Amino acid sequence: MGLTIAYIIIAIYSIALMLIFFYSLAQLNLLVNYLGYKRRNEEAPKFNLMDPREIPYVTIQLPIYNEEYVVERLLDNIAKIEYPKSKLEIQVLDDSTDDSVIETAKKIEALQKEGLDIQHIRRENRQGFKAGALKEGLAVAKGNFIAIFDADFMPEGDWLKKTVPYFKDDEIGVVQTRWGHINRDYSTLTKIQAFALDAHFTLEQVGRNSKGHFINFNGTAGIWRKQCIIDAGNWEGDTLTEDLDLSYRAQLKNWKFKYLEDVETPAELPVVMSAARSQQFRWNKGGAENFRKTVWSVITAKNLDFKTKFHGVMHLLNSSMFLCVFLVSVLSIPMLYIKNTYGHLAWVFEITSFFIISTIILFFCYWFTYKSMQGGGFDKFVDYIKLFFTFFSVALGLSFHNTIAVLEGHLGKRSEFVRTPKFNINNLTDSWKGNKYITKKLSPNMILEFALMIYFLFGMYSAVPLNDFGLFPFHLMLFLGFGFVFFKSLTAKA
């Protein structure tokens, strides 16, 4: 390996490590914000349900697309929402292209006969995907406030009573609630997804919102002021995360967002790797697309302080951390050989401590969010350690898949909005097999993930002849992570 190439590898490796380190510092700052906010007692506003003048008109939008397995559950649940029927409208924004349309229409007709104001809105095309459906529904919505639920979400009956009163503050444009997980313990895959989402919905959402930094509407389980949507420029379908896009445009217009950690909205997690992969791809590519679209507006905004701009940029760069992690992972094996070939460069490897420090910071941050959700104590801490390193390994295993998504987003490559298939999984005995929406084809990325699993097995082997085991635990997690992702993806094809 030439010295010039060695220097290039060291430079890329170092930059990626430093970006990960800055990300971990941002997370640590959010933890400080989160812990400070948790000590405050905030009383929720109320409105008088007996006074019609105080009760605003609400439209609930249910964007669906080929949701055969969960649409009946969704509609049954929404019908139980406790709110005056004279002030409530439900729009089923149905872009489905399969037979589920017929059953959905029958269910809606039955609910209409029960006195519910529920409309079945169909489009001739899927232009703008989910954003297009929401925009078309908004054009005819009766409500001054627009609640949105994806097909797998099941809000409690008093959900509107807990969220709508916050709009008494005329500056609030969005109220977002925390996602719950009805199938958290279904499998290792659902446990680590719940773990990652819990960190977002505690540490990140509270940490940012408590200090007035930008947060995002999460696409579902939240409610918008209609005026805010229109003022911010309405829904746009030019990114795969239309929720993040509109959130930033609204906050740049000085609208305030309110996040309610204590209001949980249960939902279903993807139970097969192919479904989780499609969701991860959409979220991470959309994040990169929004960075490309919005970051300059955040940086140049006159109405934002430096700290809000910093957290805004880091938020928009969240998905790009997968690119950094993947670069560090792939280059770690060449770095191992550089270290043992060029003795005069030994000092450079002090920088690897940044990765260890970053991991420790994230371990520390996620423990507090885990404890707030699952409770503390020694046994819980042991469970947390196992879950953290399982999550960390699988996140590493998804780094290649998510890196492709991030690069496509930054490069402006357009792609279709691929929905996450739903399964109606409520307990450990429910099965996903036979679901007709599961992707059947073997992707080239899966073959490359198998190759990466072998590559990191070679990295583990390299520690023996070089007598250098410093990176062995890292390569072991990479080997296990890519192996988990590959074999779980493979079994979903069966």
BELLINGI-V962590 format. One record per backbone hydrogen bond with DSSP energy under -0.5 kcal/mol. NH is the residue of the N-H (numbers start at 0). CO is the residue of the C=O. If there is no record, write none. Layout:
# BELLINGI-V962590
NH/CO, NH/CO
This chain:
# BELLINGI-V962590
5/1, 6/2, 7/3, 8/4, 9/5, 10/6, 11/7, 12/8, 13/9, 14/10, 15/11, 16/12, 17/13, 18/14, 19/15, 20/16, 21/17, 22/18, 23/19, 24/20, 25/21, 26/22, 27/23, 28/24, 29/25, 30/26, 31/27, 32/28, 33/29, 34/30, 35/31, 36/32, 37/33, 38/34, 38/35, 39/36, 41/39, 42/40, 48/46, 50/47, 51/49, 53/50, 54/50, 54/51, 55/53, 57/86, 58/144, 59/88, 60/58, 60/146, 61/90, 62/60, 63/92, 69/66, 70/66, 73/69, 74/70, 75/71, 76/72, 77/73, 78/74, 79/76, 80/77, 81/156, 82/80, 86/83, 87/84, 88/57, 89/116, 90/59, 91/89, 91/118, 92/61, 92/90, 93/91, 93/120, 94/63, 94/92, 100/97, 101/98, 102/98, 103/99, 104/100, 105/101, 106/102, 107/103, 108/104, 109/105, 110/106, 111/107, 112/108, 113/109, 114/111, 115/110, 117/115, 118/89, 120/91, 120/118, 121/119, 122/93, 128/125, 130/127, 131/127, 132/128, 133/129, 134/130, 135/131, 136/132, 137/133, 138/134, 139/135, 139/136, 140/136, 140/137, 143/56, 144/56, 145/223, 146/58, 146/144, 147/221, 148/60, 152/149, 153/265, 158/155, 161/157, 162/158, 163/159, 165/162, 166/163, 167/164, 168/165, 169/167, 171/168, 172/255, 173/255, 174/222, 175/257, 176/220, 177/259, 177/262, 179/264, 181/266, 183/180, 185/182, 190/186, 191/187, 192/188, 193/189, 194/190, 195/191, 196/192, 197/193, 198/194, 199/195, 200/196, 201/197, 202/198, 203/198, 204/199, 205/201, 206/201, 206/202, 207/203, 208/204, 209/205, 210/207, 211/208, 212/207, 216/242, 220/147, 221/147, 222/174, 223/145, 224/172, 225/143, 225/223, 227/224, 228/224, 229/225, 230/226, 231/227, 232/229, 233/228, 244/240, 245/241, 246/242, 247/243, 248/244, 249/245, 250/246, 251/247, 252/248, 252/249, 253/250, 254/249, 255/170, 257/173, 258/256, 259/175, 260/258, 262/259, 263/261, 264/177, 265/153, 265/263, 266/179, 267/151, 275/271, 276/272, 277/273, 278/274, 279/275, 280/276, 281/277, 282/278, 283/279, 284/280, 285/281, 286/282, 287/283, 288/284, 289/285, 290/286, 291/287, 292/288, 293/289, 294/290, 296/293, 297/293, 298/294, 299/295, 300/296, 300/297, 303/300, 308/304, 309/305, 310/306, 311/307, 312/308, 313/309, 314/310, 315/311, 316/312, 317/314, 319/316, 320/316, 320/317, 321/318, 322/319, 323/319, 324/320, 325/321, 326/322, 327/323, 328/324, 329/325, 330/326, 331/327, 331/328, 332/328, 332/329, 333/329, 334/330, 335/331, 336/332, 337/333, 338/334, 339/335, 340/336, 340/337, 341/337, 342/340, 344/341, 345/342, 347/344, 348/344, 348/345, 349/346, 350/347, 351/348, 352/349, 353/350, 354/351, 355/351, 356/352, 357/353, 358/354, 359/355, 360/356, 361/357, 362/358, 363/359, 364/360, 365/361, 366/362, 367/363, 368/364, 369/365, 370/366, 371/367, 372/368, 373/369, 374/370, 380/376, 381/377, 382/378, 383/379, 384/380, 385/381, 386/382, 387/383, 388/384, 389/385, 390/386, 391/387, 392/388, 393/389, 394/390, 395/391, 396/392, 397/393, 398/395, 401/397, 402/398, 403/399, 404/400, 405/401, 406/402, 407/403, 408/404, 409/405, 410/406, 411/407, 411/408, 412/407, 413/411, 417/415, 418/416, 420/418, 425/423, 429/426, 434/431, 437/434, 442/440, 445/442, 446/442, 447/443, 448/444, 449/445, 450/446, 451/447, 452/448, 453/449, 454/450, 455/451, 456/452, 457/453, 458/454, 459/455, 460/456, 461/457, 462/458, 462/459, 463/460, 464/460, 465/461, 466/462, 466/463, 467/462, 471/468, 472/468, 474/470, 475/471, 476/472, 477/473, 478/474, 479/475, 480/476, 481/477, 482/478, 483/479, 484/480, 485/481, 486/482, 487/483, 488/484, 489/485, 490/486, 491/487, 492/489, 493/490
